[in-house]
């Protein structure tokens, strides 16, 4: 009795699955995982990242920072507000899965804005859209440090 219950399909859909042994299940979507292998800020203040991707597709990276700015108030005074600004961004298209290195270099305007800061926290965000899949993201923080002379160390 127990053997007969286990051998019989429980629903009509399962009966079709059991009856069609030659049919294959739909393929799994491509992996949208991003594995960060290393990350550094080079002497020319570019953010260099080495990542491993598990499928071909498009990799997009952006680096932002928060800066303070002064805004005039209607009463004639000023107040400080914070703005999220773009440090650098890049896009790379990969033909095959594997390891790749991307460099995101800041513009001269961004470097001028940060010329008098010694410590700047940077927010890094990577997004990977595999061919035929959905996007996956990875975010983390880096800190840009400068010596007292204003040069990056």
Secondary structure as UniProt FT lines:
FT   HELIX           2..7
FT   HELIX           12..19
FT   TURN            21..22
FT   STRAND          34..41
FT   TURN            43..44
FT   STRAND          47..53
FT   STRAND          57..72
FT   TURN            74..75
FT   STRAND          78..94
FT   STRAND          98..104
FT   HELIX           108..113
FT   TURN            114..116
FT   STRAND          119..130
FT   TURN            131..132
FT   STRAND          135..146
FT   TURN            148..149
//
